[in-house]
């Protein structure tokens, strides 16, 4: 049975405050991962992307390099990750120990009408990440695997693909004002200009 993406994201973000080094920093990709993270609970340390498709992994890399004592999780979809494949090589080359990426893979481009994505046509994101040099990759297909993945994403540098059900889920829209999101994130981290 295919996994419900809302349940997957709620499990992955459960107890985000109980992360080694301090509360988990979360970057979400354009679309469904943002809606699902917001539905799981809007937090000052969620950094939602609203128009930077393909940029989530690189923003996560920047955060990981700027905050080396904090854990950073990039939570994105297969379509967004496909647009940012080059970032996998860059991150693998830099090897930040505090960055993990979890891709919600439904084999569809959800934001443009549920067309089949390249992962539905044979592209294997975990194999691509491994080929770029990621030491740890995995694929998850059941909720027991999601539960086991949650602590790993907070303790290891890894790339994970979670296979979820396709289809549209009612949207939960967290804040959309980019300046507000950036300021509240920086304020929560105690970063002053």
N, CA, C and O of each residue as an XYZ file, in Angstrom:
772
protein
N       0.837     -1.183      0.000
C       0.000      0.000      0.000
C       0.883      1.248      0.000
O       1.839      1.330      0.772
N       0.572      2.206     -0.852
C       1.356      3.438     -0.948
C       1.158      4.291      0.303
O       0.080      4.297      0.898
N       2.188      4.995      0.684
C       2.174      5.781      1.911
C       1.480      7.125      1.725
O       1.626      7.774      0.689
N       0.729      7.530      2.731
C       0.100      8.840      2.769
C       1.164      9.879      3.098
O       1.797      9.813      4.153
N       1.361     10.834      2.199
C       2.461     11.791      2.379
C       2.295     12.649      3.624
O       3.290     12.971      4.272
N       1.068     13.033      3.982
C       0.846     13.835      5.187
C       1.303     13.077      6.427
O       1.938     13.643      7.316
N       0.969     11.780      6.475
C       1.381     10.956      7.616
C       2.894     10.797      7.644
O       3.500     10.809      8.715
N       3.504     10.648      6.479
C       4.962     10.523      6.392
C       5.634     11.780      6.927
O       6.535     11.693      7.761
N       5.208     12.937      6.459
C       5.836     14.193      6.886
C       5.600     14.437      8.370
O       6.512     14.874      9.074
N       4.391     14.163      8.859
C       4.121     14.332     10.292
C       5.060     13.464     11.117
O       5.547     13.899     12.160
N       5.319     12.248     10.664
C       6.236     11.368     11.395
C       7.675     11.872     11.313
O       8.386     11.883     12.318
N       8.104     12.286     10.134
C       9.491     12.759      9.994
C       9.759     14.014     10.810
O      10.875     14.213     11.292
N       8.745     14.865     10.971
C       8.935     16.124     11.705
C       8.513     16.039     13.172
O       8.627     17.017     13.910
N       8.029     14.878     13.592
C       7.617     14.713     14.989
C       8.799     14.966     15.918
O       9.912     14.506     15.665
N       8.542     15.696     16.984
C       9.549     15.995     18.009
C      10.779     16.684     17.422
O      11.909     16.365     17.791
N      10.556     17.621     16.514
C      11.681     18.336     15.884
C      12.522     19.097     16.904
O      13.700     19.357     16.660
N      11.937     19.453     18.032
C      12.684     20.170     19.071
C      13.694     19.264     19.771
O      14.668     19.750     20.347
N      13.469     17.962     19.726
C      14.352     17.010     20.405
C      15.419     16.474     19.455
O      15.542     15.266     19.254
N      16.174     17.379     18.885
C      17.210     17.019     17.918
C      18.573     17.343     18.514
O      18.741     18.416     19.093
N      19.553     16.448     18.391
C      20.880     16.748     18.917
C      21.405     18.086     18.386
O      21.353     18.341     17.183
N      21.898     18.914     19.262
C      22.443     20.208     18.862
C      21.406     21.316     18.845
O      21.749     22.467     18.575
N      20.159     21.007     19.123
C      19.105     22.014     19.122
C      18.017     21.666     18.141
O      18.123     20.691     17.397
N      16.983     22.457     18.141
C      15.815     22.202     17.308
C      16.186     22.067     15.827
O      17.015     22.818     15.313
N      15.566     21.107     15.157
C      15.843     20.799     13.760
C      15.511     21.979     12.848
O      14.441     22.577     12.962
N      16.432     22.310     11.946
C      16.198     23.317     10.914
C      15.663     22.575      9.690
O      16.269     21.606      9.233
N      14.521     23.034      9.160
C      13.864     22.325      8.060
C      13.702     23.266      6.869
O      13.177     24.371      7.003
N      14.157     22.815      5.713
C      13.948     23.523      4.450
C      13.001     22.667      3.623
O      13.243     21.476      3.428
N      11.918     23.278      3.136
C      10.983     22.512      2.311
C      11.009     23.013      0.880
O      11.148     24.209      0.627
N      10.873     22.081     -0.052
C      10.823     22.427     -1.457
C       9.463     22.965     -1.847
O       8.499     22.893     -1.085
N       9.411     23.496     -3.029
C       8.195     24.068     -3.580
C       7.062     23.048     -3.576
O       7.259     21.898     -3.969
N       5.888     23.460     -3.138
C       4.691     22.640     -3.282
C       4.366     21.752     -2.110
O       4.343     22.193     -0.961
N       4.113     20.482     -2.416
C       3.531     19.552     -1.459
C       4.327     19.406     -0.171
O       3.728     19.327      0.902
N       5.635     19.368     -0.236
C       6.408     19.217      0.998
C       6.211     20.428      1.906
O       6.208     20.291      3.129
N       6.047     21.605      1.320
C       5.754     22.800      2.117
C       4.374     22.701      2.741
O       4.205     22.990      3.926
N       3.384     22.295      1.954
C       2.028     22.162      2.492
C       2.002     21.153      3.639
O       1.359     21.380      4.663
N       2.705     20.041      3.455
C       2.687     18.974      4.454
C       3.445     19.360      5.718
O       3.013     19.024      6.821
N       4.569     20.060      5.576
C       5.300     20.521      6.755
C       4.470     21.536      7.532
O       4.443     21.511      8.763
N       3.798     22.423      6.819
C       2.918     23.380      7.489
C       1.775     22.683      8.197
O       1.403     23.076      9.302
N       1.209     21.655      7.582
C       0.117     20.906      8.201
C       0.592     20.160      9.444
O      -0.175     19.969     10.387
N       1.853     19.741      9.445
C       2.414     19.042     10.609
C       2.674     19.998     11.765
O       2.866     19.559     12.899
N       2.682     21.303     11.490
C       2.889     22.305     12.529
C       3.855     23.375     12.060
O       5.054     23.129     11.926
N       3.325     24.565     11.810
C       4.172     25.677     11.399
C       5.136     26.016     12.532
O       4.732     26.134     13.689
N       6.405     26.172     12.188
C       7.447     26.481     13.164
C       8.319     27.593     12.613
O       8.476     27.733     11.400
N       8.882     28.380     13.513
C       9.796     29.441     13.089
C      11.014     28.879     12.368
O      11.615     29.573     11.548
N      11.389     27.640     12.656
C      12.570     27.042     12.037
C      12.238     26.162     10.832
O      13.050     25.339     10.410
N      11.035     26.347     10.285
C      10.696     25.794      8.967
C      10.943     26.902      7.956
O      10.406     28.001      8.097
N      11.736     26.631      6.956
C      12.012     27.603      5.904
C      11.363     27.088      4.629
O      11.898     26.207      3.956
N      10.200     27.653      4.306
C       9.409     27.207      3.165
C       9.852     27.934      1.891
O      10.028     29.152      1.889
N      10.027     27.177      0.819
C      10.342     27.794     -0.467
C       9.059     27.911     -1.276
O       8.316     26.941     -1.426
N       8.810     29.091     -1.787
C       7.574     29.349     -2.520
C       7.800     29.661     -3.990
O       6.838     30.013     -4.672
N       8.972     29.556     -4.502
C       9.147     29.867     -5.903
C      10.550     29.583     -6.375
O      10.986     30.138     -7.384
N      11.250     28.753     -5.687
C      12.642     28.455     -6.017
C      12.782     26.977     -6.347
O      13.606     26.279     -5.757
N      11.978     26.502     -7.291
C      11.989     25.077     -7.598
C      13.385     24.611     -8.003
O      14.024     25.192     -8.880
N      13.833     23.565     -7.353
C      15.163     23.025     -7.586
C      16.201     23.569     -6.623
O      17.348     23.124     -6.653
N      15.838     24.515     -5.771
C      16.804     25.168     -4.890
C      16.847     24.682     -3.460
O      17.713     25.120     -2.703
N      15.949     23.793     -3.053
C      15.869     23.408     -1.640
C      17.171     22.801     -1.123
O      17.629     23.160     -0.038
N      17.769     21.894     -1.876
C      18.989     21.231     -1.404
C      20.124     22.230     -1.217
O      20.868     22.136     -0.241
N      20.270     23.182     -2.131
C      21.359     24.159     -2.009
C      21.117     25.142     -0.857
O      22.062     25.567     -0.194
N      19.854     25.498     -0.623
C      19.560     26.339      0.536
C      19.860     25.557      1.805
O      20.410     26.109      2.758
N      19.507     24.286      1.826
C      19.854     23.439      2.969
C      21.354     23.349      3.172
O      21.832     23.375      4.306
N      22.102     23.243      2.078
C      23.563     23.214      2.181
C      24.075     24.509      2.803
O      24.919     24.477      3.698
N      23.570     25.636      2.337
C      23.993     26.914      2.911
C      23.716     26.990      4.401
O      24.553     27.460      5.171
N      22.539     26.528      4.806
C      22.202     26.528      6.236
C      23.118     25.602      7.018
O      23.576     25.944      8.109
N      23.384     24.430      6.458
C      24.246     23.468      7.148
C      25.659     24.025      7.328
O      26.276     23.828      8.375
N      26.167     24.712      6.320
C      27.502     25.294      6.427
C      27.524     26.475      7.395
O      28.501     26.668      8.118
N      26.455     27.264      7.410
C      26.387     28.437      8.288
C      26.094     28.064      9.743
O      26.455     28.803     10.659
N      25.441     26.919      9.955
C      25.052     26.466     11.297
C      25.580     25.052     11.542
O      24.783     24.124     11.686
N      26.902     24.863     11.592
C      27.459     23.506     11.647
C      27.108     22.722     12.913
O      27.240     21.498     12.927
N      26.669     23.395     13.967
C      26.284     22.687     15.197
C      24.822     22.252     15.178
O      24.379     21.547     16.085
N      24.071     22.656     14.165
C      22.639     22.344     14.075
C      22.401     21.301     12.999
O      23.152     21.224     12.027
N      21.365     20.503     13.166
C      20.939     19.538     12.156
C      20.003     20.225     11.182
O      19.111     20.972     11.586
N      20.210     19.969      9.879
C      19.388     20.538      8.819
C      18.770     19.393      8.028
O      19.456     18.458      7.617
N      17.457     19.487      7.826
C      16.734     18.514      7.010
C      16.098     19.233      5.840
O      15.329     20.175      6.027
N      16.415     18.795      4.641
C      15.725     19.259      3.441
C      14.636     18.233      3.152
O      14.905     17.041      3.005
N      13.415     18.717      3.076
C      12.263     17.871      2.804
C      11.660     18.365      1.492
O      11.161     19.488      1.415
N      11.709     17.522      0.466
C      11.285     17.984     -0.851
C      10.642     16.849     -1.640
O      10.610     15.705     -1.185
N      10.137     17.170     -2.808
C       9.515     16.171     -3.662
C      10.421     15.738     -4.794
O      11.475     16.332     -5.022
N      10.009     14.699     -5.501
C      10.823     14.171     -6.594
C      10.965     15.170     -7.735
O      12.042     15.276     -8.321
N       9.905     15.904     -8.064
C      10.003     16.892     -9.143
C      10.978     17.999     -8.808
O      11.790     18.387     -9.648
N      10.908     18.511     -7.591
C      11.821     19.579     -7.169
C      13.253     19.076     -7.134
O      14.170     19.790     -7.538
N      13.458     17.847     -6.653
C      14.807     17.287     -6.590
C      15.362     17.041     -7.986
O      16.552     17.247     -8.226
N      14.507     16.601     -8.909
C      14.959     16.390    -10.280
C      15.467     17.693    -10.900
O      16.402     17.677    -11.701
N      14.854     18.820    -10.530
C      15.312     20.103    -11.067
C      16.622     20.569    -10.451
O      17.268     21.468    -10.990
N      17.025     19.976     -9.335
C      18.256     20.395     -8.658
C      19.270     19.275     -8.533
O      19.995     19.208     -7.541
N      19.336     18.385     -9.531
C      20.230     17.227     -9.423
C      21.698     17.609     -9.222
O      22.434     16.901     -8.535
N      22.118     18.700     -9.805
C      23.521     19.114     -9.645
C      23.891     19.375     -8.200
O      25.053     19.237     -7.817
N      22.909     19.751     -7.398
C      23.186     20.017     -5.985
C      23.654     18.756     -5.263
O      24.416     18.846     -4.299
N      23.214     17.595     -5.710
C      23.631     16.356     -5.056
C      25.139     16.149     -5.148
O      25.764     15.678     -4.198
N      25.721     16.501     -6.291
C      27.172     16.368     -6.458
C      27.914     17.383     -5.596
O      28.929     17.054     -4.981
N      27.416     18.603     -5.551
C      28.060     19.640     -4.744
C      28.021     19.280     -3.263
O      29.030     19.400     -2.568
N      26.875     18.845     -2.782
C      26.752     18.480     -1.369
C      27.640     17.280     -1.052
O      28.299     17.257     -0.012
N      27.664     16.289     -1.933
C      28.517     15.116     -1.707
C      29.991     15.507     -1.660
O      30.759     14.940     -0.884
N      30.385     16.465     -2.479
C      31.781     16.900     -2.483
C      32.144     17.629     -1.187
O      33.253     17.470     -0.677
N      31.217     18.423     -0.656
C      31.486     19.195      0.567
C      31.278     18.377      1.838
O      31.869     18.686      2.873
N      30.448     17.341      1.775
C      30.208     16.411      2.876
C      29.833     17.068      4.212
O      30.468     16.775      5.225
N      28.830     17.938      4.243
C      28.418     18.489      5.534
C      27.820     17.382      6.408
O      26.885     16.700      5.991
N      28.346     17.207      7.593
C      27.923     16.118      8.476
C      26.550     16.350      9.087
O      25.965     15.434      9.665
N      26.029     17.566      8.966
C      24.773     17.918      9.633
C      23.593     18.077      8.679
O      22.565     18.631      9.067
N      23.718     17.608      7.449
C      22.669     17.796      6.446
C      22.143     16.461      5.947
O      22.910     15.570      5.583
N      20.821     16.340      5.938
C      20.149     15.191      5.334
C      19.074     15.699      4.385
O      18.540     16.796      4.551
N      18.773     14.881      3.395
C      17.708     15.194      2.440
C      16.736     14.020      2.412
O      17.143     12.866      2.281
N      15.450     14.326      2.536
C      14.404     13.314      2.383
C      13.518     13.744      1.215
O      12.932     14.826      1.230
N      13.431     12.895      0.223
C      12.627     13.167     -0.970
C      11.339     12.362     -0.895
O      11.360     11.141     -0.740
N      10.223     13.064     -1.007
C       8.914     12.424     -1.062
C       8.633     12.121     -2.533
O       8.361     13.032     -3.315
N       8.699     10.867     -2.901
C       8.627     10.472     -4.313
C       7.297      9.795     -4.618
O       7.049      8.658     -4.217
N       6.441     10.531     -5.344
C       5.176      9.945     -5.788
C       5.169      9.708     -7.299
O       4.154      9.311     -7.870
N       6.320      9.959     -7.944
C       6.401      9.743     -9.386
C       5.575     10.717    -10.191
O       5.197     10.433    -11.328
N       5.285     11.901     -9.587
C       4.443     12.880    -10.275
C       4.975     14.300    -10.069
O       5.626     14.607     -9.071
N       4.678     15.139    -11.040
C       4.903     16.574    -10.902
C       3.607     17.173    -10.352
O       2.725     17.574    -11.111
N       3.508     17.227     -9.031
C       2.262     17.609     -8.380
C       1.821     19.028     -8.635
O       0.620     19.289     -8.699
N       2.738     19.946     -8.781
C       2.377     21.358     -8.909
C       1.910     21.734    -10.304
O       1.390     22.832    -10.502
N       2.085     20.851    -11.270
C       1.702     21.200    -12.639
C       0.622     20.288    -13.210
O       0.329     20.350    -14.404
N       0.024     19.438    -12.366
C      -1.090     18.642    -12.845
C      -0.957     17.143    -12.722
O      -1.707     16.409    -13.367
N      -0.034     16.667    -11.921
C       0.125     15.230    -11.647
C       0.657     14.423    -12.837
O       0.398     13.224    -12.942
N       1.402     15.085    -13.732
C       2.028     14.324    -14.818
C       3.108     13.411    -14.229
O       3.681     13.709    -13.181
N       3.376     12.305    -14.911
C       4.423     11.393    -14.438
C       5.770     12.109    -14.443
O       6.120     12.802    -15.399
N       6.514     11.927    -13.357
C       7.857     12.496    -13.294
C       8.855     11.462    -13.817
O       8.490     10.334    -14.148
N      10.088     11.864    -13.882
C      11.133     10.960    -14.372
C      11.308      9.745    -13.463
O      11.732      8.685    -13.923
N      10.982      9.890    -12.164
C      11.107      8.722    -11.287
C      10.073      7.652    -11.642
O      10.318      6.465    -11.425
N       8.940      8.049    -12.178
C       7.950      7.078    -12.654
C       8.396      6.437    -13.959
O       7.872      5.402    -14.367
N       9.365      7.061    -14.604
C       9.867      6.573    -15.889
C      11.233      5.902    -15.770
O      11.881      5.628    -16.780
N      11.673      5.635    -14.532
C      12.897      4.871    -14.339
C      14.041      5.567    -13.637
O      14.994      4.898    -13.238
N      13.995      6.879    -13.466
C      15.091      7.567    -12.759
C      15.082      7.140    -11.294
O      14.031      7.122    -10.653
N      16.245      6.801    -10.773
C      16.403      6.317     -9.397
C      17.202      7.359     -8.615
O      18.427      7.419     -8.717
N      16.495      8.180     -7.832
C      17.159      9.286     -7.127
C      18.189      8.801     -6.116
O      19.234      9.434     -5.963
N      17.928      7.703     -5.426
C      18.904      7.189     -4.458
C      20.179      6.742     -5.175
O      21.283      6.985     -4.687
N      20.031      6.098     -6.316
C      21.205      5.672     -7.090
C      21.962      6.876     -7.640
O      23.192      6.872     -7.689
N      21.226      7.907     -8.053
C      21.874      9.128     -8.537
C      22.676      9.773     -7.418
O      23.819     10.179     -7.630
N      22.085      9.872     -6.217
C      22.805     10.449     -5.078
C      24.053      9.631     -4.759
O      25.121     10.195     -4.525
N      23.925      8.310     -4.749
C      25.092      7.455     -4.494
C      26.153      7.670     -5.564
O      27.343      7.729     -5.254
N      25.737      7.785     -6.807
C      26.668      8.031     -7.900
C      27.371      9.374     -7.792
O      28.480      9.547     -8.298
N      26.720     10.328     -7.128
C      27.333     11.642     -6.902
C      28.306     11.625     -5.731
O      29.073     12.571     -5.550
N      28.281     10.558     -4.932
C      29.215     10.452     -3.830
C      28.610     10.450     -2.436
O      29.345     10.464     -1.448
N      27.291     10.431     -2.337
C      26.661     10.330     -1.012
C      27.006      8.969     -0.426
O      26.776      7.944     -1.068
N      27.552      8.946      0.781
C      27.958      7.694      1.414
C      26.758      6.887      1.895
O      26.801      5.657      1.907
N      25.688      7.572      2.291
C      24.523      6.884      2.840
C      23.273      7.299      2.088
O      22.908      8.475      2.075
N      22.623      6.338      1.467
C      21.340      6.558      0.803
C      20.413      5.420      1.202
O      20.863      4.336      1.572
N      19.117      5.682      1.122
C      18.165      4.602      1.383
C      16.840      4.916      0.712
O      16.575      6.050      0.313
N      16.016      3.887      0.598
C      14.650      4.025      0.104
C      13.718      3.420      1.136
O      14.015      2.381      1.726
N      12.581      4.084      1.349
C      11.615      3.652      2.351
C      10.265      3.485      1.669
O       9.852      4.323      0.869
N       9.577      2.382      2.000
C       8.300      2.086      1.359
C       7.174      1.753      2.346
O       6.064      1.429      1.925
N       7.451      1.829      3.656
C       6.399      1.547      4.643
C       6.581      2.442      5.864
O       7.649      3.023      6.062
N       5.533      2.550      6.684
C       5.575      3.464      7.826
C       6.569      3.010      8.887
O       7.112      3.849      9.606
N       6.820      1.723      9.006
C       7.855      1.258      9.932
C       9.211      1.804      9.490
O      10.031      2.199     10.319
N       9.437      1.820      8.188
C      10.675      2.382      7.656
C      10.755      3.877      7.879
O      11.834      4.406      8.144
N       9.624      4.572      7.775
C       9.594      6.022      8.028
C       9.942      6.293      9.490
O      10.733      7.189      9.785
N       9.355      5.525     10.400
C       9.649      5.698     11.820
C      11.125      5.447     12.110
O      11.727      6.150     12.921
N      11.706      4.455     11.455
C      13.137      4.172     11.639
C      14.010      5.241     10.990
O      15.125      5.496     11.444
N      13.506      5.862      9.937
C      14.264      6.892      9.225
C      14.370      8.188     10.027
O      15.397      8.866      9.975
N      13.315      8.538     10.771
C      13.281      9.823     11.481
C      14.538     10.075     12.313
O      15.153     11.126     12.136
N      14.958      9.182     13.207
C      16.175      9.478     13.976
C      17.444      9.468     13.124
O      18.403     10.175     13.435
N      17.456      8.694     12.081
C      18.635      8.662     11.206
C      18.842     10.010     10.513
O      19.968     10.490     10.383
N      17.726     10.616     10.067
C      17.824     11.919      9.405
C      18.373     12.992     10.356
O      18.911     14.005      9.911
N      18.237     12.769     11.627
C      18.699     13.741     12.629
C      20.071     13.409     13.185
O      20.629     14.186     13.960
N      20.619     12.276     12.804
C      21.912     11.885     13.334
C      22.964     11.557     12.298
O      24.142     11.429     12.631
N      22.557     11.418     11.041
C      23.485     11.056      9.972
C      23.359     12.046      8.821
O      22.341     12.722      8.675
N      24.394     12.121      8.019
C      24.309     12.841      6.743
C      23.857     11.807      5.730
O      24.605     10.889      5.393
N      22.622     11.957      5.241
C      22.107     10.922      4.362
C      21.102     11.475      3.365
O      20.551     12.562      3.541
N      20.880     10.705      2.324
C      19.893     11.002      1.293
C      18.884      9.869      1.303
O      19.245      8.707      1.113
N      17.617     10.205      1.526
C      16.574      9.192      1.612
C      15.459      9.493      0.622
O      15.100     10.650      0.403
N      14.923      8.450      0.035
C      13.752      8.553     -0.837
C      12.626      7.796     -0.152
O      12.751      6.610      0.150
N      11.520      8.500      0.088
C      10.342      7.876      0.691
C       9.272      7.800     -0.392
O       8.828      8.826     -0.908
N       8.866      6.602     -0.726
C       7.877      6.389     -1.781
C       6.479      6.592     -1.196
O       6.071      5.901     -0.263
N       5.764      7.550     -1.764
C       4.441      7.928     -1.260
C       3.391      7.760     -2.351
O       3.717      7.601     -3.527
N       2.139      7.799     -1.946
C       1.025      7.708     -2.897
C       0.950      8.971     -3.738
O       1.276     10.063     -3.271
N       0.522      8.812     -4.973
C       0.287      9.963     -5.836
C      -1.058     10.591     -5.533
O      -1.791     10.141     -4.652
N      -1.363     11.618     -6.265
C      -2.655     12.264     -6.120
C      -2.587     13.555     -5.335
O      -1.589     13.870     -4.686
N      -3.666     14.282     -5.415
C      -3.760     15.597     -4.774
C      -4.312     15.444     -3.356
O      -5.230     14.662     -3.112
N      -3.744     16.192     -2.448
C      -4.192     16.265     -1.059
C      -4.586     17.718     -0.818
O      -3.916     18.610     -1.338
N      -5.635     17.998     -0.058
C      -5.992     19.402      0.190
C      -4.785     20.188      0.707
O      -4.050     19.726      1.580
N      -4.605     21.357      0.159
C      -3.437     22.170      0.506
C      -3.604     22.856      1.851
O      -4.663     23.396      2.172
N      -2.543     22.819      2.617
C      -2.450     23.574      3.864
C      -1.367     24.619      3.611
O      -0.192     24.277      3.482
N      -1.753     25.872      3.540
C      -0.797     26.916      3.177
C      -0.209     27.589      4.416
O      -0.903     28.338      5.103
N       1.071     27.325      4.705
C       1.739     28.058      5.768
C       2.062     29.471      5.278
O       1.736     29.803      4.138
N       2.690     30.310      6.101
C       3.004     31.672      5.656
C       3.730     31.679      4.310
O       4.571     30.823      4.036
N       3.384     32.670      3.474
C       3.944     32.746      2.130
C       4.831     33.960      1.918
O       5.449     34.080      0.860
N       4.915     34.860      2.882
C       5.709     36.080      2.760
C       7.186     35.752      2.982
O       7.599     35.458      4.104
N       7.972     35.804      1.917
C       9.385     35.431      1.988
C      10.181     36.234      2.986
O      11.003     35.674      3.712
N       9.956     37.542      3.039
C      10.688     38.384      3.996
C      10.338     37.979      5.423
O      11.216     37.872      6.279
N       9.057     37.756      5.671
C       8.625     37.324      7.009
C       9.278     35.998      7.381
O       9.782     35.848      8.495
N       9.274     35.035      6.461
C       9.859     33.728      6.745
C      11.352     33.844      7.048
O      11.849     33.221      7.986
N      12.056     34.634      6.262
C      13.493     34.800      6.485
C      13.763     35.486      7.819
O      14.658     35.075      8.558
N      12.999     36.524      8.131
C      13.219     37.249      9.391
C      12.902     36.385     10.603
O      13.658     36.383     11.574
N      11.800     35.655     10.559
C      11.467     34.850     11.734
C      12.477     33.721     11.920
O      12.798     33.363     13.054
N      12.984     33.154     10.822
C      13.995     32.104     10.893
C      15.271     32.657     11.527
O      15.824     32.065     12.454
N      15.726     33.793     11.016
C      16.942     34.424     11.546
C      16.769     34.845     13.007
O      17.670     34.658     13.825
N      15.608     35.410     13.326
C      15.345     35.822     14.710
C      15.394     34.630     15.651
O      15.961     34.711     16.740
N      14.791     33.514     15.223
C      14.757     32.305     16.068
C      16.147     31.755     16.310
O      16.422     31.179     17.363
N      17.034     31.937     15.319
C      18.423     31.491     15.467
C      19.297     32.502     16.192
O      20.451     32.217     16.513
N      18.740     33.694     16.451
C      19.510     34.740     17.131
C      20.513     35.437     16.227
O      21.515     35.970     16.704
N      20.251     35.436     14.935
C      21.140     36.096     13.967
C      20.712     37.550     13.863
O      19.552     37.841     13.571
N      21.628     38.449     14.098
C      21.333     39.882     14.002
C      22.122     40.479     12.848
O      23.215     40.022     12.511
N      21.538     41.512     12.253
C      22.223     42.183     11.136
C      23.330     43.076     11.626
O      24.009     43.716     10.823
